Structure formats: structure tokens, C-alpha cells
């Protein structure tokens, strides 16, 4: 009913190749964007903006980066947080060392630095794959954090290795309030998500998926393995790097390298597993699940006036149980669940 | 009196009665952690705070103002911690104090404090240079900071050798948690090494530090005279056990105060016997603890699940923190009006003008439990004094009868430099807040 496609004809290649071929989807996305960009900043409280929505968007972007690498190109990685750290610390240094550098350009440069590191640590992927590659990317995690704590230049000789993000000023406009920061993050994430969606639909994305599904066959039919894999590492690290920079600048403000620890890498990996491996939407759903659900459970536990020690443990138990439940119900993640729901809606109310 | 007037009078009376019956509460935000790898420390610390609050509330509050608080689970995760801070800060008419007990969370909210006008205490952790109230008006590393602890450690080791000049040519290993926390004392230790001529060997341990075989092999090869164990969480017990396995005498290990609780030593069994660590409380029993046992735990109103943890290191630390806050509230009320809830800004003033001297400690029933704390705009720390405690296999005992203060001139110099750099980076003009 809701998804009735009758009367929607595609008469050109452009129409056939749209991201959202169904009118209802296009309208829904447009509505969502309008709500996110206009109504939310006006209506949401500073708490919702600065403590819920900003981290949700930033983690979505990081999950998107990992999803490109792991979900589309099939290269398992445990170094996501390290690439985020490179992005954050590189942006910090670019702004610090080059006076007058625009902040957005610094984020891009930070992302590019992360891409370079990603390429360097992606090289082993040419020889090893699967769990072995995961172990190799673990080295990124340790190496980058080690570098940041070891080389005082990178943290501007701060005694404890903590950096303080500079204020975000773009074209004389200061992004210093929660709603402004939220809009900046939203814009960056929306643009990058659109880019990612188009990338995975294009030749590049097809080459990644070919390598993911069977790299020998992909090589036989003419995809250059080295270029494809390293491109996946570079693009993925770029996304993670920008996410890391946003994490430092738009969210925390002051960060120590330890904020980008292995734990964060794991959390982002769980986001794509629960959200859906190989899906752009899955990155957002997974980030929502991992970032928002514990907060929601915590709020519920508090409103029930449970003793805090019980509430904290209960929150973890419910969260864990939900993860197991979702993975049993739908091993392909929340995005697949959404897709099934959509297909059902197309046929509803007359399934055949 | 006609009908209408009587209704108006009744409503007015009821409204004023309600206003008298419900005095404003002093609300404090507690982004705590009771699950995860650091749960032992968090539950003890926040348990101590809440026990003391309950005790104060039982006695009628601070000049009649009851204390209200709310906890929020951070899991020691900076991201969750920021969320908790944002959630708690606007509740109950606005938080007037916050204490996250986590360096990561503290750094995450540091910039927001001055905007929100909420003071934060960092009791025994965080940025040491925040003691400069001219640059960090809303941050209070109360009692003592990492830098003063590091200076006191070297002074104690010097005294143990028979004078600070005897440290010349000695080897001291700094075995540290490889994070901002572990690196915080390095400027002080390096400066003191240069000044007194001892060799400082820095050995990092990757967090969480559950594997330290190579580090202790390195220590055994270096044959140091002392090892400073700057650890946190599970790293401490592993260090003590690995030291035992490598035959390194525990008497030569001196832990940071986060490596000196029952939770660090009891799991290691006999291995910890003779191990000593820093503390900013004197282990022992105090009237205030007896009162907590009697009035709260005997009545089933204690915050800790295990009543035996009352008076343990983390619990006592929580009680000390709460004592200082309540004293700050009292100080602020003395200036801004007794029996009234003080605002975040007024609370900041109270924390900046604390004077918890021995007489005051006696009145509270905590004489000697913590050093004398006297703060000012220049000195948000207020003391800098610490003690050394040793584990006898069953409990901690103070081995230094007096409070130790290290080279404060040196830490002051470093503090000035570091906070000036921060002020320049953030474009803050250093000044005392009114």
C-alpha cells in the first residue's frame, strides 16, 4: 500500500539509475533531511544536540568508513579508532602550524593524512586476508596511539599528551553553540554519506565488491587487486579521519590519545555488524543502536528509580541481550531487517 | 470575609506554606561508574560520597539545605561521560558541582564548565596545572595533584635513602600506564632527576596493562633502586604479581595513589606484602566512619553493598571529597546567605575560599583523615600534602606519621608555565574570578 509503485515509470537511464527509485523513498528522505536540518536545531534541547545527536552522527560517519572497507571491500579492520586519531591530531596540527588555514580544509587534510596512514597499513592486505588482516590492522591501533604518546611534536609538547581543539570558525562564523556544531556535523555527514552511496554504486564500488566476493576471480576478470584494495583503505581511512576530527572538534573539545583506543575500534566494528555489513543505511542504524540504546536504557533505569548499582548492571545485561536477539533474528543486521520490512510493505495487504 | 477573598487567602497561605516546606536543595551531578574494568574504584568512591551526603541530610542538611544528587553511568568512557554531564547539568534547577573521577571525562567537559558556570573537582587526578585558578576558574584539583604527588614521592624516596642528596647516582624506574594519566608526572620527575642527579628510566605499559612480562624483565636488567608504579585498574595487581614472579622485592615499589587500594592488593594475595603506595588519606578509623556505620549501614541505608568496605581506601576518598564539598557549601552560604541554596558561581567561590583546618576536621569527626585544605585563587589545590601507606598483607598502614610535601617551588614553576601555555592557546586572560 505505502509502497505502491504503480504509475511510476522509468523512461530514461537517469531515472533508472537513481539512488532512490521509488517516489515514496525520495519524499521520506527529503522529509527526514528537512526535519534534521531545520526542525531539530530549533526544537531539540542543547542536551539532545550536544550529547546525543552529534556523537550519533560522528559515529555513523566512522561506521560508514569502516563499512566501506569491511562491508564493501571485504577487508576486516580493527584500526578504525587509530585512523580517527590520525584525522583528529593531523587536523589539530595543520590548524596550529599553518595560521589562517580554513577549518574545513584542515579536516580534509586530516582525512587525507588518515588516508595515507590507511594506505601504508593496507599494504599487508595484498598478502593476507580475513582474521590475519584484522590482526595486522590491530598494529595500526597500537602504532598510532604509541606515536601520539611518544612524539611530543604531534601534541604540541603538551606534558600529558592532551590536545585542546581550536575553536571552529568558518568564514568568520563561529560554530560554538550546540545547534551550530550539530548543523556543521550534519552537513559534513550528509555530503559524505551521499558520496559514499554513489561510490559504492559506481565502478569503484563494484570493484570492491568483486574483490570482497572472490579476489582471485576479480583479478582474473581484470580488476587490479592492489589498486582496488588500497583505494578501499584510503577512502575508508579518509572517512574515519574526518570522523575523528569531528569527534575532537565538534564533540569533545579536549582529547587525549587514549580516547581513540581499541575499545572504540571494537565499538565501531559492532556498529557495522549490528547495523548491517555492506550497507550505507546500516552504518547509521548500527551507530544508533550502539550509541543511543545504552543512553535510552540508562534513562529508563533512572526513571524506574532503581538503585544505581543495579541500574548500571541491568543496562549492560539488557543491551547485551538485545544484541544477541537481533543477531539471531537477523544476522545480516538492522539494515536487512529494514529492507525486508520494505519489501513486505510493497506487497501489503495482499502477500502472494 | 466573602467567599472569594477566603479562597485567595487560602491559596496564598498554601503557596507560602509550600515554599517553606520545600527549601531548595543543593544539587550535585555525579557522572559515576559502577560497571566495567574500573567499577571497584568507582563504586567505592561514589559510595563514600553518597554515604556522607546521607549523613549530612540525616542531620538536617547544610544549615537546613538538603543535598540532592543524581548519578549517571559513564563506564569510564569519555563519550558517555560527556553525555552524562550534559544530561545532569540542567536537572533540579542546575547542577552546582560535578565530579567525574575520570581524566578522560574531565578533559571532555573541561571547556564547558566556565560556560555553564559549574565548578568541577578533580580530587587526585586530571590536569595538575588547573590549580591555577586564574586560568581555570571552575576547575579544582583539590587536596593534591599528580605533580605534587610526584614531587612528594621523590622526597619520600630521598628521605628513605637518608637525605635527598643521597639519590645521586641512583636509578628510579617510572613504570607507567601509557596514557595522559601516566605521562602527567613526567615533567616533575624529569626536572627532579636533573636536579638531584638520579637516573630516571621510563617504561610504559600499554593499557589496560594485563601483560607486563617484558617490562619487568627490563626492570630486572636495569636493577633499579626504586620503582614508581604509576598504574590504574587491573594494571596494578598484574604489576605486583609479575614483580613477585621476577623476584623483584615489593618493598622497592612505590605506587601512585590509584595503585594503593584494597582492590589492588587483596587479589594479589601474599605478593603485595611490603608494597607501599601514596595516599591522601591516613588509613585508620575515624568518628565520622563510625557514624556512617551506625546511622546508615545499621539502618540498611548504606550505599555500598558490602558494609566491610566502609573505611576502605576508595570509600574514604569519597567521604573526604564529600566533606570538602559540604565545607565549600558552608563557606559559600556564610557569604551569600545561610540556609539558602548556593548557585554554581557561589559554589565556585566557596571552593576557592575553603579552609578545612584541624579544628574543622575535629568538628566533623575526620581529624587527620585528610590534610589541611586551604584554597585561594592562586591555589585551587589547597594542600599538596600526601602520605605513604604500606600493605601488611591484611590492611594498609601509614608509614609516614606526618604529611609529606615535595618540592612545591618546582611544581609551582611548572604549573605557571603550563597554564600560561593553555591560556595562550585558548585566548584566556588570566584573572581571578570574583
Boltz contact constraints between the chains, C-beta under 6 A:
constraints:
  - contact:
      token1: [A, 47]
      token2: [B, 86]
      max_distance: 6.0
  - contact:
      token1: [A, 47]
      token2: [B, 87]
      max_distance: 6.0
  - contact:
      token1: [A, 50]
      token2: [B, 86]
      max_distance: 6.0
  - contact:
      token1: [A, 51]
      token2: [B, 83]
      max_distance: 6.0
  - contact:
      token1: [A, 51]
      token2: [B, 86]
      max_distance: 6.0
  - contact:
      token1: [A, 55]
      token2: [B, 79]
      max_distance: 6.0
  - contact:
      token1: [A, 149]
      token2: [B, 178]
      max_distance: 6.0
  - contact:
      token1: [A, 159]
      token2: [B, 187]
      max_distance: 6.0
  - contact:
      token1: [A, 160]
      token2: [B, 180]
      max_distance: 6.0
  - contact:
      token1: [A, 160]
      token2: [B, 183]
      max_distance: 6.0
  - contact:
      token1: [A, 160]
      token2: [B, 184]
      max_distance: 6.0
  - contact:
      token1: [A, 161]
      token2: [B, 180]
      max_distance: 6.0
  - contact:
      token1: [A, 161]
      token2: [B, 183]
      max_distance: 6.0
  - contact:
      token1: [A, 162]
      token2: [B, 107]
      max_distance: 6.0
  - contact:
      token1: [A, 162]
      token2: [B, 180]
      max_distance: 6.0
  - contact:
      token1: [A, 164]
      token2: [B, 425]
      max_distance: 6.0
  - contact:
      token1: [A, 252]
      token2: [B, 108]
      max_distance: 6.0
  - contact:
      token1: [A, 253]
      token2: [B, 111]
      max_distance: 6.0
  - contact:
      token1: [A, 254]
      token2: [B, 107]
      max_distance: 6.0
  - contact:
      token1: [A, 254]
      token2: [B, 110]
      max_distance: 6.0
  - contact:
      token1: [A, 254]
      token2: [B, 111]
      max_distance: 6.0
  - contact:
      token1: [A, 256]
      token2: [B, 107]
      max_distance: 6.0
  - contact:
      token1: [A, 256]
      token2: [B, 180]
      max_distance: 6.0
  - contact:
      token1: [A, 258]
      token2: [B, 179]
      max_distance: 6.0
  - contact:
      token1: [A, 259]
      token2: [B, 78]
      max_distance: 6.0
  - contact:
      token1: [A, 295]
      token2: [B, 83]
      max_distance: 6.0
  - contact:
      token1: [A, 298]
      token2: [B, 73]
      max_distance: 6.0
  - contact:
      token1: [A, 308]
      token2: [B, 71]
      max_distance: 6.0
  - contact:
      token1: [A, 309]
      token2: [B, 34]
      max_distance: 6.0
  - contact:
      token1: [A, 312]
      token2: [B, 34]
      max_distance: 6.0
  - contact:
      token1: [A, 312]
      token2: [B, 35]
      max_distance: 6.0
  - contact:
      token1: [A, 312]
      token2: [B, 73]
      max_distance: 6.0
  - contact:
      token1: [A, 313]
      token2: [B, 35]
      max_distance: 6.0
  - contact:
      token1: [A, 316]
      token2: [B, 35]
      max_distance: 6.0
